[in-house]
Amino acid sequence: MSALAIAWSPGIGDATPLGWATVAAYALAGLACALVGRRAGDQNRRHGWMLIAAATLLLGVSKRWDILSLIAAAGRTAASHQGWSEQRHVAQIVAMAAVAIIGVVLLRTAIRLIGCRCSRLALITVVALAVFATSRAISLHDFESLLGIELVGIEINRIVELGGLLVLLGLSVARVVADAAAAGWISGSRPVATA
């Protein structure tokens, strides 16, 4: 058995300022979610937000090192070496359907495991980002064409990805503010410690 040569090298796939901003947004959103998890008093909420933080940070690492492109390159190389390159379109459709199904199953499982105590929207957002990133890596031509359409000079794929990260960041900030308000720190009246 010989090793297959895969055309891939570690590095950011999109070395533009917007690509680097996306990597930074993953890091910022992941750290914000971790902060919410760390401050959570309830164990279910803590676990939920830490799960969201870990998934977001892993997606950021994948974006930074272009890990999903490695997987796509390995698939293309395997298709070429095994003689099914002409039929890879069918494999891509099956893979996209599998990714969507796995995303739904992961979402339902995560909601059940963490007891819905963290923000459902944050959980939905991180699973949607993971499914979106994986689907992009599968490189189905029709899907890629749709994502390449520009709105106000920005490709839809960037709008979706950065939009999801802004949602996570906004939810994290909202959770911190809500917790601070509940503790009386925002209204100006700090909780009084009783002896």
RAVENQUI-V107628 format. One line per field, one symbol per residue. psi: psi as a letter, one per 20 degrees, with the letter a starting at -180 (. if undefined). A space follows every 50 residues. Layout:
BEGIN
psi = ???
END
This chain:
BEGIN
psi = pqqpopnqqprphnkrhhghhgghhggggghghhggghiphpgggggghh gggggghhhgggggjlhhhggghhgggggghijkhhjhgghggggggggg ghgggggggggghjkkhrphhgggghgggggggghhhhlpggghggiipp pljpqhhhggghgghhgggghgghgggghhghijhhiioqpppq.
END
